[in-house]
């Protein structure tokens, strides 16, 4: 049986997020807004130290590794996914308005995120700028990969190649290499990314989208 603070969070989230099209992932504290090739992800993150919740909001690109949920482009300061400090649970009466505030903020941030990503062209612009803004030790990893994929889909092959070939993280190189190989053929590139999106959607038990409209 869910604890009282979990029930309060679930109820507040449903009231604020369900009307704008988000769905809860099972009985978890994760909520998804489905945009076909990306998800708006809301997490009412628990603490291991006390009852309550943080709030994380970010975009998750569905060309990511199958089955893993990542907070790829956050709404917080410096693109971080954390958008609210921890709200501690003391009592039902005290925590209800706190949960309502978190849920309302989550809805605002999700809608703002959707306005920032109206298209894959906008996503490419954001991600390339994000990669450039990163301090040098943090460059060349997943942000570069996402920027490269988005740029390829946005018909910017030079930017796509620059981003994908800038990857230095060995974990990401293996994922990027097949896309580099097909980048000269826009149709083939789109088909490979579409397959990645379909695989991730299936892994996350999302409905099929055919065709995926980038």
Secondary structure, DSSP 8 states (H G I E B T S, - for coil): ---HHHHHHHHHHHHHHGGGT-EE-TTSSEEEEE-SSEEEEEE----SSSSEEEEEEEEEETTSSTT-----EESSGGG-SEEEEEEE-S-HHHHHHHHHHHHHHHHHHHHHHHHH-SSHHHHHHHHHHHHHHS-GGG-SSHHHHHHHHHHHHTT-HHHHHHHHHT---HHHHHHHHHHHHHTTSHHHHHHHHHHHHHHHHHHTT----SS---
